[in-house]
């Protein structure tokens, strides 16, 4: 554990496991408050729930008023949609469903890969308001878990728990300033590591093709322009100031190289490619095993 002796609060939320560590045990009231935040986020953004807010967009055209965090999420997705030339998109949900990653978790493709609809053709995202001109399946999984970690961290600080550590199934948020050393999971063998990294105040998030894989070589990182899984990159890691940005950029690295993203974002990164080589920023130098 990154902080021996701390108390730990573990739970499941938005389809993954969470652990929040604090120097002293969280009160029952604080725990209930955190779980309520997770539930509110899931009720707004989950494409796996028929009663979620975004589920309305999948049923019919219309106008959605989403929680305040939608504004930052939309701005980030808009930037990365532009930088990846449409490959990274919040409209990837229909493409995932086509390949079997649907609400029933059938994990059986129902046809050939389906490109996502072009954002500019079907969706207007202004602040916390989304207007869709046709039914669309919105999926913000590339940044949503990170944003929820940031929201929970802010809630902990407001509740008097300035010191804490959040582990969202391997995506980590450390308000710092004490550095934490963690292992970087091998993209082909989760029991092994390819290196270690120390990070202080900020977030460390990863994306890997092996985390959600099924059928004959399918995984959850799809290119929105083709609807097919990315084959050139197998894993990525990002250190950034917020978990939302780190989470999103870890996915963006599957489509755009690190130096291109560095022109618009302040972060450190490592990308592992399917041909066996890796590229990384100076913040990751010395962390990889030989």
N, C-alpha and C positions, 0 to 999 in steps of 0.2 A: 504494500500500500504506500502511496506517496507521503502520507502523514501518519506514522505509527502512533497509536494511542488516541486518535480522533474517533468520534462517534460516527456511525454510518446509517443512513436512511436509504433503503433500497425499495424500488417499486418498478412497475411496468407502466409505460405510457407511450402513446403514438406509435405503437407497434414495436417497441424496443425496451431494453432494460436500462435503468438509471440507478446511480448511486451518488448520493450527496454526502460529503464528509465535512464535519464541523468539529471545532475543538471541544464543544460540549454538546450534549444530546439536544436535538431540536424538540421543542415543546409540542404537545399534541395539536395545539392551535396552529403553530407554524407548519406542521406536517399537513394538516388538513388544507391550509391555505395554498401550499405548493401543489397538492394534488388537484385542487380546484382550478389552478392556473393551467395545469396539464390538460384537464378535461375541457376547459374552455377553448384551448388551442386546438385540440382534436376535433371538437364540435364545429369549429370554424373551417378547418383546413383538410380534414381527412377525406380522401376520395373513396375510402373503403366503407364509409358510413352513409346510409341513405338519408339520414337526418342532418348531415352537415350542411353548412352554408354553401360550400362549393359544389355540393351535390345538386343544388338547384341549377347551376350552370350546365351540368351534364344533361339535364332533362329538357331545358328549353332556353331560348334566347331571353335576355333580361338584364336587370341591373342589380348588382349585389353590393350591399353595404357591409363591409368587413371590419374587424377590429382595427384599432389604430396602428398596430404593427404592420398592417398590410402596406402602408406607404413605403416604409424602408425596404420591405421585401420586394415590392414592385420596382423600385428604383434599382436595386441590385440586379434583379433578373433582367431588367431592361438593358443595363450596361453589358451584362454577360451575353445576352442574346445578340447584341450588336458585335461584340468582340469575337464571338464564335460563329458569326454569320448564320445564326439561326439554329446551330447545333444544340445549344443549351437553351431550353425553353420551358416555361411552366405549363405548356400545352402538350407535354409528352405523355400525359395519362392515357390517351387513346392508343398510342403506340405500345405502351406497356401492356395494356389490356389485350391488344391484338396478339401479343406473344405469350399470354397466359398469366401475367402478373396482374390479376384482377381482384375484385373484392372477395371472390370465393377462393382465391389462391389455387386456381386450377393448375397453373404451371404447365399448361398445354397450349401451344400456339394454335390459333384458329385460322391462320392464313399467313401469307407472306408479310414481311415487315411493312408497317404502314407509317409513312412520314407524318409528322405532326402538322396540323394546319399552321399557316403562317400567321404569326401574332398580328401583324399589321392588317391582315384581312378580316380577322374575326374578333379581336379583343381590344378594348380600350381600358387601360388601367391608370386611373388618375387618383393618386393618394390612396385612400381606403375604399374607393368605389371602382368596381369592375363592371363593365358593360360588354356583354357578348352578343354578337349578331346571329350566331348559330349555336347549337348545343356543343359544349367543349368540356373535356375532362381535364381539369386543372390538377397538377401534381407539383407541389413545392418541396418535395422530399430532398432535393439537392441543397436546400438552405434552411428548411423548416426546423429540423432538429437542432441546428446550431442556434437559430433565433430563439427557440424555446429555452435552450440553456442560458442564453443571455437574459431572457425575461425572468427565469428562476433566480439567477444570480442577483439581479436588481432587487428582486423581492426579498432575498436573504439579507442583502445589505440594508434595505429599508427596515427589516425586522430586527436589526441589531447584530446580525451574524456577518460582520465584515470579512472575517476569515472563513473561507470554505473552499471546497474543491468539488467540481461536478464531473462525473464520468458518465457520459451518455453512450453507453455501449462502445467505448473506445474513442469517442470524440470527447476531448478533455478541455475543461475551462478552469484556469487557475488565476484567481484575482491577484495572487502574489502577495508580497514580492519574492517570497522564498522560492528558488528554482526547484523544479521537479524533474527527475530523470525517468524516462519511460523507454520501453523497447518498441521498435518498429516491426510490426508483424510481417513475416515473409508472405508475399502474395500468393504462393502456391502451397504453403504449409503453415497453418495457424499455430502449430506447436513450436515453430522456430522464429527467430528474429534475424533481420538483415542488418541491424544496427541499433543504436540508441541515440536519444536526443535529450538535451536539457532545455527546458523553457521556463521562463519566469512569468511575469504577469501577462496574461493573454490566453489564447486558445491554440490547441493542436488538434486538427481534424484530419481524417483520412477517408479515402474512397478506394475501394478495391473491387475488381471484377468477380472475386470469389465469394464476396459477402452474401450476395443474393444471386445465385446461379441455379439454373434448372435446365431440364431437357438436354438437347444436344448442343451445348456450348452457348446457351443464352444467359445473359446477365442483365442487371438493372440499369447499367449506364448506356443509354441509347443516344444515337445521333438523331436529333430532331429532323434533320433534312432527309434522312433515309429511313428512320424507324428501326434501324439495325444496331446491334451491340457494337461498341467500339472494340477493335481488335489490336490496335497498335500500342495501347497503354494498359497495364495490368493493375497498377496501384499508384496512389499519390498521397502526399502528406503536406499539410500547410500549417504554418504558424502565423497567426494574425492577431490583431488587437481584440476582435470580437469573434465569438464562435460562429455567428451567422456568416461573416465574411470568410472565415477559414473553411467552413463547411462548403460554401458555394464554390470557392476557388479550388478546393480539392476535386470537385467534379469538373470545373472548367479546364483543369490541366489535362483532362482526357481529350480535349478538343484543340487547345491552344497551348503553345509552349510557355514556360515560365517567364522568360524575358519579355514576351509580348504583354503578358498580364501585369508585369512589374511597371509598365509605363503608366498604368492607371491605379494600381493598388500597392500599398506598402505591406509586404509580407515576405516570408521565407518559405521555401518549397523544395520538395523532392519528388521526382517522377520516375517510376520504374516502367520500362518498356518491355513489350513481349519478346523482343529479340535478345533480352538479357542485359542490356545496358541501362544505366541510370543517369539522370541529369539532376543537378541541384544548385541552389543558390549558395552564397557564401555562408549563410546562417546554418547550413547543414554540413559544411565541410568537417571532416574528421569523425562524423557520426556513423559512417557505414563500416561494416566488417569487411575485411579483405577476403 
